[in-house]
Amino acid sequence: MSALVNILPHYTYEDYRLWEGRWEIIDGIPYAMSPAPSMRHQLITGNIIAELVNSVRSSKCRGNCKVYNFIDVKITEDTVVQADASVVCGETGKLFLDFPPVIAVEVLSPSTQIKDRNAKFDRYQNFGVKYYLIVDVDINQVEIFQLSDDKIYQKQSPDKSNSFTFQLTDHCGIVLSLARIWE
């Protein structure tokens, strides 16, 4: 395997920004983000973004935290990923995010689920993304992982009403209704 790694091209953010279309690079290896996700995937992603936006707007986080889809998250020079949805608190000011979003959401597709559950899980955890949500549209399930004090993701469970409280900053949090994303 190490010989194969030595012959593969190794790409960086400087290469990535010149490419057309949607791509991610993880450890210098490019991943095409096409074809477009299924219509159900896009519907659920839109619902998640709408719930996040409504939750942020109706909280004390308004003004400090924003919801994005497909924002470039530059973890290292050779790892740039795009979550399906992200919540970012603080000033961005660049073409990419170079600090961890508070929440990263990945909606699984058949072509991305291994990468989302493994490579991106590890990268988000090591980068310090506080909450990582993995959404499986085939079984209507949201897995919530919260970064512990030990910097390891711990799986969390929603409350009895299928909602979850995310503490975005020391001063603000949001409640997300997971039941409404499937509507």
C-alpha positions in Angstrom: 0.0 0.0 0.0 2.8 2.5 0.8 4.2 2.1 -2.8 0.8 3.0 -4.1 0.7 6.1 -2.0 4.1 7.2 -3.3 2.9 7.1 -6.9 -0.4 8.9 -6.4 -0.4 12.6 -7.1 -0.6 14.7 -3.9 -2.8 17.9 -4.1 -3.0 20.9 -1.9 -5.4 23.8 -1.3 -3.6 25.8 -4.0 -4.4 23.1 -6.6 -7.9 22.7 -5.3 -8.9 26.3 -5.7 -8.2 26.1 -9.4 -10.5 23.1 -10.1 -13.9 23.4 -11.6 -16.9 21.6 -10.1 -17.2 20.4 -6.5 -14.3 18.5 -5.0 -12.9 17.6 -1.6 -9.3 16.6 -0.9 -8.4 14.4 2.0 -4.7 13.9 2.7 -3.9 15.2 -0.8 -6.3 12.7 -2.5 -9.1 14.3 -4.6 -12.7 13.2 -4.3 -15.3 14.4 -6.9 -18.6 15.6 -5.3 -20.7 14.5 -8.3 -23.1 13.5 -9.5 -25.5 15.6 -7.5 -27.0 13.9 -4.4 -30.4 12.2 -4.7 -33.5 14.4 -4.4 -34.3 12.9 -0.9 -30.7 13.7 0.2 -31.2 17.3 -1.0 -34.6 17.6 0.6 -33.4 16.4 4.0 -30.3 18.6 3.8 -32.5 21.6 3.0 -34.8 20.8 6.0 -31.7 20.5 8.3 -30.5 23.9 7.1 -33.9 25.4 7.6 -34.2 24.0 11.1 -30.7 25.2 12.0 -31.3 28.7 10.6 -34.6 29.0 12.5 -33.0 27.7 15.7 -30.0 30.2 15.4 -32.3 33.1 14.6 -34.5 32.5 17.6 -31.6 32.2 20.0 -29.0 34.4 21.7 -26.6 33.0 19.0 -28.2 35.3 16.4 -25.5 37.6 14.9 -22.6 35.6 16.2 -23.4 32.2 14.6 -24.4 31.5 11.0 -25.5 28.4 9.0 -23.8 27.4 5.8 -24.0 24.7 3.2 -21.0 23.6 1.2 -18.5 25.9 2.8 -14.8 25.0 2.3 -13.3 23.8 5.6 -9.5 23.9 5.2 -8.3 21.5 7.9 -4.7 21.3 6.6 -3.0 22.4 3.3 -3.9 19.0 1.8 -7.3 18.4 3.4 -10.3 20.6 2.4 -13.8 19.2 3.0 -17.4 20.5 2.5 -20.0 19.4 5.0 -23.6 19.3 3.8 -24.4 21.9 6.5 -22.2 23.7 9.1 -22.8 26.1 11.9 -20.0 28.6 12.3 -19.7 31.0 15.2 -17.3 34.0 14.9 -15.8 35.9 12.0 -14.8 34.1 8.9 -13.3 36.8 6.6 -11.7 34.3 4.2 -12.7 32.3 1.2 -12.6 29.2 3.4 -13.0 28.3 7.0 -9.7 27.7 8.7 -11.1 27.0 12.2 -13.6 24.3 13.2 -17.3 24.9 12.6 -19.3 24.2 15.8 -21.5 21.8 14.0 -20.8 19.8 10.8 -23.6 17.7 9.2 -23.0 15.0 6.7 -26.0 13.4 4.9 -25.0 10.0 3.8 -25.0 8.9 0.1 -24.1 5.5 -1.1 -20.9 7.0 -2.7 -19.9 9.0 0.4 -20.9 7.0 3.5 -17.6 5.2 4.0 -15.7 8.5 3.7 -18.2 10.3 5.9 -18.1 7.7 8.7 -14.4 7.2 8.7 -12.1 9.8 7.0 -14.3 12.8 7.7 -15.2 11.6 11.2 -11.5 11.4 12.1 -10.7 14.7 10.5 -13.6 16.6 12.2 -12.7 15.0 15.5 -9.0 15.9 15.3 -9.8 19.4 14.0 -12.0 20.1 17.0 -15.5 20.2 15.4 -17.7 20.2 18.6 -20.7 18.4 17.1 -20.7 16.0 14.1 -24.1 14.8 12.8 -24.3 11.8 10.5 -27.7 11.6 8.8 -28.9 8.4 7.2 -31.9 9.2 4.9 -32.5 5.5 4.2 -33.5 4.7 7.8 -34.4 8.2 9.0 -31.7 8.3 11.6 -29.4 11.1 12.9 -26.3 10.1 14.8 -25.0 12.9 17.0 -21.4 12.9 18.1 -20.1 15.5 20.6 -16.5 16.2 21.3 -15.6 15.3 24.9 -13.0 17.1 27.1 -10.6 14.3 26.0 -11.1 15.5 22.3 -12.9 12.2 21.5 -16.4 12.0 19.9 -19.0 10.5 22.2 -22.4 9.5 20.8 -25.3 11.5 22.2 -29.0 10.8 22.2 -31.9 13.3 21.5 -34.4 13.9 24.3 -37.9 12.2 24.4 -39.3 14.8 22.0 -36.6 13.9 19.5 -34.8 17.2 20.0 -31.2 18.0 20.9 -29.7 21.0 22.6 -26.4 22.2 21.1 -24.3 24.5 23.2 -22.7 26.6 20.4 -20.7 29.0 22.5 -20.4 29.7 26.3 -23.2 32.2 26.0 -25.7 30.6 23.5 -27.2 27.3 22.5 -29.9 26.1 20.1 -32.5 23.3 20.2 -32.9 21.3 17.0 -36.0 19.3 16.3 -34.8 16.1 14.6 -38.3 15.0 13.9 -39.0 17.9 11.6 -36.2 17.2 9.2 -38.0 14.2 7.8 -41.1 16.1 6.8 
